[in-house]
Amino acid sequence: MSNLVVKNLPDALRGKAELPSALATLDVAVRGLGLVLHDAPHADVLMLAQRLAVSAYDARCLALAQTLGQRVVTEDLPLGRKAPHLTQSLADALAA
């Protein structure tokens, strides 16, 4: 969700105190739609990123999949080779 805030916030507000407020407002709006948000602890993400030699972005997706008992659907072949237990191709997901 923080990516949405950073990408859509006017340049004048970036890096300002309004960022946490904007994130909180977005969180309330998303939850108001009945969506359930999940997060992965930063420490878990960093450890996974280091262990698998992947980006923190990829590690966050993998950590969340691990927490939820799911696999990330990806066509990123290097990521699939590094984390085959946590990833699957789109073709495999559709065939399941």
C-alpha positions, 0 to 999 in steps of 0.5 A: 500500500505504501507504493500507492501512496508514494506514487500517487502523492503530489510531489509537494507532499513527498517526504513530508509528515503527511505521508503517514496520514495518507497511508492511514487514510488509504488503509481505512478506505481499503478496509471499508471495502471489506478487503483484508490486508496482510503484511510480512514483518520487515525482519522476515523479509530481510532474512528471506531476501538475504537467504535467497539473494533476491530483492526486498520486493520479491522477498516481501511477496515470497514471505507473504505467500509463505505466511498464507500457505500459498505460492507466488504466480510469476513468470520471473524464471530466476525468482522461480529457480531461487524459490521453487517451493514458493513460486509457480508459473501462470501455466501451472497455476491455471492447470491446478 
